[in-house]
């Protein structure tokens, strides 16, 4: 499946509208955060808040050719390629990172991947940053469910969570959503998305 078929709730246009809005809202949320809080450990293992924001900025600029270039440089190691991008976009001053995020907010570049990956990037990394800082993120439920569906059919080695959901029946408590077979796991759609993405629900 390509992540943009009949199972997608959002159109491509709606995906980008949500992603652009989320980048702007995240920049607003981070604008007044004290500098020392940018070193707070995020929900993304091994990255602090500044690292995650640098990654968001980098992926906003990431087109197909740039993605292939980084994968070659990283010897086709997905995590190593992401680390290359973080080092490329890190800035000494948090205010500069916020400015970079605002400047990238309306970009529509994407690596050779389904549009649903842009939802995963926006929502999961948004929570990677917000939850450790005590901030509240709000996301359209259809966007969360499209991101969750994508993660459930994508291998962990490619940033998904298919293996984490094996033997589980995921039940959203805030909307009509059930997926999988096995032991029942209940939570909000957002918490289910974070769990299959390898994060704690906060």
C-alpha positions as CSV (number, residue, x, y, z in Angstrom):
1,X,0.0,0.0,0.0
2,X,1.3,3.5,-0.8
3,X,-0.1,5.4,2.2
4,X,-2.3,7.6,0.0
5,X,-4.9,5.0,-1.2
6,X,-8.6,4.7,-0.2
7,X,-7.7,3.9,3.4
8,X,-6.3,7.4,3.9
9,X,-8.8,9.7,5.6
10,X,-7.0,12.9,4.5
11,X,-6.3,14.0,1.0
12,X,-2.7,15.0,0.0
13,X,-3.8,18.6,0.2
14,X,-5.2,18.1,3.7
15,X,-2.0,16.3,4.8
16,X,0.2,19.3,3.8
17,X,-2.2,21.8,5.4
18,X,-2.0,20.0,8.7
19,X,1.8,19.6,8.5
20,X,2.3,23.3,7.7
21,X,-0.1,24.3,10.5
22,X,1.7,22.0,13.0
23,X,5.1,23.4,12.2
24,X,3.8,26.9,12.9
25,X,2.1,25.9,16.1
26,X,5.3,24.1,17.3
27,X,7.3,27.2,16.6
28,X,4.9,29.3,18.6
29,X,5.0,26.8,21.5
30,X,8.8,26.9,21.6
31,X,9.3,30.6,21.1
32,X,9.3,31.4,24.8
33,X,11.0,28.3,26.2
34,X,14.1,29.1,28.3
35,X,17.3,28.2,26.6
36,X,18.3,25.6,29.1
37,X,15.1,23.6,28.5
38,X,16.2,22.9,24.9
39,X,18.6,20.4,26.4
40,X,15.7,18.5,27.9
41,X,15.7,14.8,26.9
42,X,13.0,14.2,24.3
43,X,10.8,11.2,23.9
44,X,12.9,10.2,20.9
45,X,15.7,8.1,22.4
46,X,19.1,9.8,22.2
47,X,17.9,13.2,21.2
48,X,17.2,16.3,23.3
49,X,14.6,18.9,22.3
50,X,17.0,20.8,20.1
51,X,17.9,17.7,18.2
52,X,14.3,16.9,17.5
53,X,13.6,20.4,16.2
54,X,16.7,20.3,14.1
55,X,15.4,17.0,12.6
56,X,12.0,18.5,11.9
57,X,13.7,21.4,10.1
58,X,15.9,19.0,8.2
59,X,13.1,16.8,7.0
60,X,11.1,19.8,5.9
61,X,13.9,20.6,3.5
62,X,14.5,17.0,2.5
63,X,13.7,16.2,-1.1
64,X,14.2,12.9,-2.9
65,X,17.7,13.5,-4.1
66,X,18.8,14.8,-0.7
67,X,17.3,11.8,0.9
68,X,19.2,9.4,-1.4
69,X,22.4,11.4,-0.8
70,X,22.1,11.1,2.9
71,X,21.3,7.4,2.8
72,X,24.4,6.7,0.7
73,X,26.5,8.8,3.1
74,X,25.0,6.8,6.0
75,X,25.6,3.5,4.3
76,X,21.8,3.0,4.1
77,X,21.4,3.2,7.9
78,X,18.2,5.1,8.5
79,X,19.1,6.2,12.0
80,X,22.6,7.3,10.9
81,X,21.1,9.3,8.1
82,X,18.8,11.1,10.6
83,X,21.8,11.9,12.8
84,X,23.5,13.5,9.8
85,X,20.5,15.8,9.3
86,X,20.5,16.8,13.0
87,X,24.1,17.8,12.9
88,X,23.5,19.7,9.7
89,X,20.6,21.8,11.2
90,X,21.6,22.2,14.9
91,X,22.1,25.9,15.8
92,X,24.0,27.3,18.8
93,X,21.0,29.6,19.7
94,X,17.5,28.1,20.2
95,X,16.0,31.3,18.8
96,X,17.7,30.5,15.5
97,X,16.2,27.0,15.5
98,X,12.7,28.5,16.1
99,X,13.4,30.9,13.2
100,X,14.5,28.1,11.0
101,X,11.3,26.1,11.8
102,X,9.1,29.1,11.0
103,X,11.0,29.6,7.7
104,X,10.5,25.9,6.8
105,X,6.8,25.8,7.9
106,X,5.3,26.0,4.4
107,X,7.7,23.7,2.5
108,X,6.2,20.7,0.7
109,X,9.4,18.8,0.0
110,X,9.4,15.1,0.9
111,X,11.7,12.1,0.5
112,X,10.5,9.2,-1.6
113,X,7.9,8.1,0.9
114,X,4.1,8.2,1.2
115,X,2.5,11.4,2.4
116,X,1.4,9.7,5.6
117,X,5.1,9.9,6.7
118,X,4.7,13.6,6.9
119,X,1.9,13.1,9.4
120,X,4.1,10.8,11.5
121,X,6.9,13.3,11.4
122,X,4.7,16.2,12.5
123,X,2.7,14.4,15.2
124,X,5.2,12.0,16.8
125,X,8.1,14.5,16.8
126,X,5.7,17.2,18.0
127,X,5.0,15.1,21.0
128,X,8.6,14.1,21.4
129,X,9.2,17.8,22.2
130,X,6.0,18.9,23.9
131,X,5.4,16.2,26.5
132,X,8.8,16.4,28.2
133,X,8.3,20.2,28.3
134,X,4.8,19.9,29.8
135,X,3.2,21.4,26.7
136,X,-0.1,20.2,25.2
137,X,-0.4,19.3,21.5
138,X,-3.7,19.0,19.7
139,X,-4.0,17.2,16.4
140,X,-6.9,16.3,14.1
141,X,-8.0,12.8,14.9
142,X,-8.1,11.8,11.2
143,X,-4.4,12.8,10.9
144,X,-3.5,10.8,14.0
145,X,-5.3,7.7,12.7
146,X,-3.7,8.0,9.2
147,X,-0.3,8.2,10.9
148,X,-1.1,5.3,13.1
149,X,-2.3,3.2,10.2
150,X,1.0,3.9,8.4
151,X,3.1,3.0,11.4
152,X,1.3,-0.3,11.8
153,X,2.3,-1.4,8.3
154,X,5.9,-0.1,8.4
155,X,8.9,-1.9,9.8
156,X,10.7,-0.5,12.9
157,X,13.9,-0.4,10.9
158,X,12.2,2.2,8.6
159,X,10.8,4.3,11.5
160,X,7.5,2.4,11.8
161,X,6.1,0.2,14.5
162,X,4.7,-3.0,12.8
163,X,6.7,-5.4,15.0
164,X,5.7,-3.5,18.2
165,X,2.0,-4.1,17.5
166,X,2.3,-7.9,16.8
167,X,-0.1,-9.9,18.9
168,X,-2.0,-6.8,20.0
169,X,-5.5,-5.5,19.4
170,X,-5.3,-1.7,19.6
171,X,-8.5,0.1,20.7
172,X,-8.8,3.8,20.7
173,X,-10.7,5.2,23.6
174,X,-11.4,8.6,22.0
175,X,-12.7,7.6,18.6
176,X,-14.1,4.6,16.7
177,X,-10.8,2.7,15.9
178,X,-9.8,-0.9,16.4
179,X,-6.8,-2.6,14.7
180,X,-5.1,-6.0,15.0
181,X,-5.8,-9.2,16.8
182,X,-4.5,-10.4,20.2
183,X,-4.3,-8.8,23.7
184,X,-6.3,-5.7,24.0
185,X,-4.4,-2.4,24.4
186,X,-6.5,0.7,25.0
187,X,-5.6,4.3,24.9
188,X,-6.3,7.5,23.0
189,X,-5.4,7.4,19.3
190,X,-2.5,9.7,20.0
191,X,-1.1,7.5,22.8
192,X,-1.5,4.4,20.6
193,X,0.5,6.2,17.9
194,X,3.2,7.1,20.3
195,X,3.4,3.6,21.7
196,X,3.8,1.8,18.3
197,X,6.3,4.5,17.4
198,X,8.5,3.4,20.3
199,X,7.6,6.2,22.7
200,X,6.0,6.1,26.1
201,X,2.5,7.7,26.2
202,X,3.8,10.3,28.6
